Amino acid sequence: MNKIKRIFLIVLDSFGIGNEPDAADFGDGVCNTLKSITSSNKFYTPNLEKLGLFNIDGADWAKKTVANPAASFARLQEASRGKDTTIGHWEIAGIISEKPLPTYPEGFPTEIISELEKNFGRKIICNKPYSGTAVIHDYGEEHLQTGALIVYTSADSVLQIAAHEKIISLDELYRYCKIARKIMQGKHGVGRVIARPFTGNFPNFERMAQRHDFSLEPPRETILDALQKNNFATIGVGKIFDIFAGKGISESLGINFDNTDGMKKTFAQAEKNFEGLCFVNLVDFDMKFGHRRDVDGYANAMTTFDFELGAFLGKLKSDDILMITADHGCDPAAPGTDHTREYVPLLIYGQKIQSAVNLGTLPTFATIAATIAEIFSVDFKTQGKSFFDLIRKF
């Protein structure tokens, strides 16, 4: 039987492989997340190499190409006007965003802050682009003394609210974020409103794991909606549910601790009998290492993932496909703390997939959605074009 039953789509959050031609338009110079982390002695990825990671266009600098890679592979260029998680995932799911989501390099305008304070019933402090760890260090004491909420942003299209667990309960913080999400619409429709709870005492405040993203709804249907309408499973692991504001997701499995917990949940799905898509986001690469410009940490996290990947490959059945990709870059050796505008890798593996097919450089992440639509024979319109006929064995 030639039918493909399950697709596991794993997004290595921020795993870019080299700056795109328009990187300067996004404030970036030469950047290459993959190249930066290979400089670390913590980097060891034999399974990704066997699949063909270093056979991808533009990765020849590593001199790690293999003669017969086990997967087919491509380099994907982002067509959307952005370099953030929301726009990257939307494009993977079939939506090209021709206009960037709003950002606030000078902080949010007075009318927004006034509206938020009125609806929160609390004052706001900070209102600047800030590192998440630095902001609680610099404003945490004032927050504890006054009860004012720490509202900040970044280079991404986000509004973040930080609050200490002793002052604001998680439920209350989430309620404030839901209020902010309703306010941040239209021209102020940021991609995400993010709850950032923290704990501890000055100067050793620590962010808590109960971060929660309240995303803008995708402007139109994604491949997830198309699959769900046709009774396929759409399982989100990690922050997939948040990124798509729950649209098109039939089951959601949050990650409680780290990437390893995410892979454990993905392993568990591989043991189950379902037909459809398991869409996984592993955020540690970006959140814990990319933004913090921790080259060794990023490299070590990739080494850990590669070890887990080796075991996961053995769990795949004959009618499964594994796709590994990313949503943007976050070069830990680049200046600043922001995402970087980069190409991303795509590896496609399975018993029904040809090995060693170089698809070259494809013009949009949306080729993934188009290919998934063709594999499952669902009607879905996207600017991406399916590459399934180029890699299928049947």
N, C-alpha and C positions, 0 to 999 in steps of 0.2 A: 504494500500500500504506500503510495507516494505522498499522502497527505501530511502536512506539518501541523502538529497539534498545539505546541507551546512555543512561545518566544520569551526568552529572558533578556531584557534590555537593561544593562547596567550602566549608569552614568557615574563616571569618576569625576565628581564635582571639581571643576577648575583645571582639569588635566590637559592643558594646551600643549601644542607641539610646534609652535613658532608663530611669530607675528604675521598677521594678515597685511596685505598691501595698503589698506587704509588705516593701519594702527595709529598713525599720527593724528587722524581725525578724532581719535578717542583718547588723546593725551599720552599715547604710548610710543616708545622708540623700539629698539630691538628688544624683543622679549621671547623667551622660549622656556616654558615651564619644564618640559621634559629634559631639555639640555642642562638646565640649571641643577636639577636633582641628580642627574647622572654623574655630576662632578663630586657627589658625596660617596664616601665609602660605605654608607648605609644602604645604598641602592643595589638591589639584586633581583632581577625579574626574569628568570629563565622561561617561565611559562608564557608571559607576554611576548618574549622574543621568539619563542617557537611558533606562536600564532602569527607573527609577522609584524610586530610593532615597529621594528626598525627597518622594515622593507617599505614602509609608507613613504610617499613622496616627501622630500625635504628632510628625511631623517638619516640620510647617508653619511652625515658627519660623524655618526656614532661608530661606524665600521662594525656594526653588529647584525648586518643582514644575514638571513639564513637562506640556504639553497632552495628548500622546499617548505615554505611556511604552511602551517596546518590550517590556517584560516584564509579567507579572502579579506581584502583590506582596502581602505581608502583614506584620503585626507579630505575633511569637510571644511568648507568656508562658510562663515556665517553671513547670511543675506540680510538679516534684520539689523536695524540701527540700534545696536546695544551690545553690551558685553556683561550682562548680568544673568543670574539664575533664572528669573522668570522668563525673560525673552528667549534665552537659550533653550529652555525646556519646551516653551510654546513652539519654537521652530522645530525641534525634534519631533513634536507631536503634530506638525503640519501647518503652523501659522507663522507666516513671515510678517514681522512688525516693521512697516515702512517708516513709522514715526517713533522716535525714542520715547520711553516713558519719562515723566518729569523728574529732574534732579534739583537739588537745592544747595549749591556750593556755598551760598551765603546764609544758609538757614531758612526756615520756613517764614513766609511773609506774616506781617502783624495780624492780618485778618484771619489767617489760619490758626495762629496761636491763640488769639482771643476766642475763637469759636471752640477750640479744644478745651481751653480753661473753663469756659462757660458750661460746657457739657460734662466735663470731668468733676467740676466743683473743687478743683485743686489748681494751684499755681504750677507753672512750668519753668524749669531751669535748664540751662545749657543752650539748646536750639542752635547747634553748630554741627558741621561734619566732624566726626570724632571716631577714634578707635574704641571698640567696645570695652576693652580692658582699661584703657586710659580714662574713659569717661566716668567709670564708677570710682576710680581712684581720685579723680579731680572733683567730682560732684557728690560722691557718696555721703560724705559727712553732712553737707548742706541738706541733702535729701532726708537723712535721718533726723536732723534737727527741726526741719520745717514741714516735712511731709510732701513737699513739692515733687512733682514727677520729673524725672530726667528724660527729656525728649531730645533726640539727636538723629542725625542722618549720616550718610557716607557718600562716596562717589556714585553709589548705586541709587536706584529709584526706591528708596525705603524711608519709612518713618519708624524709628525704634523708641520704645518706651522701657526704661530701666527702673526697677524698683526693688528695694530690699524686702526680703520675705517677712521681716519683723514689722514692717510698716504697711505693706500692701500684700494681701494674700494672693496666691496664684489665681484664684477665681476672680478676684477683683481686678488684677492686672489684665487678665484676659478680657474682662468686661470693658475696661478702658480701651483696649485695642479694638474691640468690636465697634465701639463708639467712633474711634478714629477712622476705622475702615469705612464707615458710612459717610464720614465727612470728607475723606480723601477720595473723591470721585471727580469725573469730568477732567478739566485741565489740571487738577491736582491729584489725579488718579495714580498714585505711586504703585509700583509693582507689588510691594509688600509692606504691611504694618507688622512689626515684629515685637513680641513680648520678650524682654530681657531681664528675667529675675536674677537677683544676686544675693549673696549671703556673706557672713563673716564680719570682721571688724577692720577699721582703718589701721594700717595701710594695706591690709591683706584681704581686701574684698575679693570674692570669687564669683564668677558667673555660674549659675545653676544649669543643670541639664534640661530643665523644663521650658526652654525656649519654645515659642510657638509662632508660626507665621500665619498671618491673615492676608491672603493674596487677593489681588484684583482678579475678577473672573475673566477667563479668556474671552476675547471679543466675538469669537464664533466657535463653531464646533471643531474639536480636535479628533485625532484618530481614536482617542479613548471613547468619545461619544459614539463614533461610528461603530466601534467594536461592541460597545454595550447595547446599542440598539439592535444589533444582530446576535444578541445572547451569548457573546463571548465573555469570558472572565476578564476583568481589568483590575489587577491586583497592584496596589502601590506599596512599596517598601521605602521607609524613610520619609522624607518630606514631600513626596509626590502628591499626596492628598492636599497638602497646604498650597503647593505651587499652582495647582489647577483649581483651587477653591472647592475641591470635592467633586467637580464636574467630571462625569464619565468614569468615576472610580467605583467599582463594585465591592472592593474590600481594601482596607487600609491597615498596614502594620507599621507602627511607629518604631523608630530606633531609640532605645532607652539610654545607651551608653556610648557606643562608638561604631566605627565601620565593621568591626568584627561581629558585633551584635546584628548589624544589618545583613552581613553575610550568613549568619546563623539563621536568620529569618528567611533568607533566600534559599538556603539549603532545605529548610522545612517545606517551602513551597515546591521544591523539586521532588519531594517525596509524595506530594499530593497529586490527585488525578483531576486535572482541569484542562480546559481548552481555551486558549486565549493568550493574554499578555501579562507578564510579571515585570513591572517597571520599577527599577531600583535606583535610588539616589544615595550615594555614599559621600557625605558632606565633610568628613574630617579633613580631607585634602585641602579644601578651601578654608573652612572655618578655623581649624586649629593650626594650620601650617602655612597656607598661602598668604592669607592676610597678615599673619604674624611674621612673615618673611623668615620662616624657619626652614632652611634648605635641608638640613639633616632630618628634621622631623617629617617633612614631606617625603623624603627619600625612604625613610624607614617605614612610613605608612604604606607606601607603594610596595615595598618588599613584603610586608605582612599581607597585603591584598593578593599579591602574586602567589604566595604560599597557599592561601585559601582558594584562589582560583584553580590551582592544580588539583585540589580535592574536588572542587565543584565540577570540573570538566568530566570527572569520573561518574558524576551523578546524572549527566545528561542522557536522555533516552534517544533512540534512533529517530524519533519524530520531533525532536527538539531543535531549536536554534538559539544560540547565544550571540548577542550583539553587545559590544563594549564600546562606549563613546564618552564624550564629555560635553559640557554646556558652554564653556568659555575657558579662558586661561586665568591663572593667578600666579605669575612667576615669582617664586619666593626670593629671587635674586634681583628683581627689578626695584627701581626707586619707589618710595611711597608704600602704601598698604592696600592699594585697590586692585581690582580685577585687571587683566590684560587682554587686549583684543588679539586673539590667536586662532589659528586653525585648530581643529580637534581631530583625534584619530577615530577610525571606525574599524573594528575587527568583527567579522561575521564567521561563525563556526558552527558546524553540525554535520551529522552523517549524510544529510541530503544537500549539503553545500559543497561546491568545489573548493579545493584548497588552492592557495597561491595565485588567485586572480587579483591582479592589481587594477582597481577601478580608477586609479589616478586621483585627481583632485576634483571633487564634486562641488557644485556651486551653492549648495544650501544644505543645512541639517535636515530639511524637510524631506530629503530623499529617504530618510528612515521611515517616516510615516507613510509615504507612498508605497514603499516596499512592503511594510506590514499590511497595508490595505490589500495589496495584490496577493500576498501569501494567504490571507484569510478570505479573499474574494468578497470584500465589502466595498460598497460604493462610498468613496471619500474624495473630495476635491481639494487639491493642494498644488502649489507651484512646484513642489518637488516631483521628481520623476523616479519611478521604481527602477532599481537595478537588479531585480530578482532574476530576470531571464539571463543575465550575464553570469550568475553564480550558481544557479540551480543545477542539480545533477539529473533531474527528471523532466 
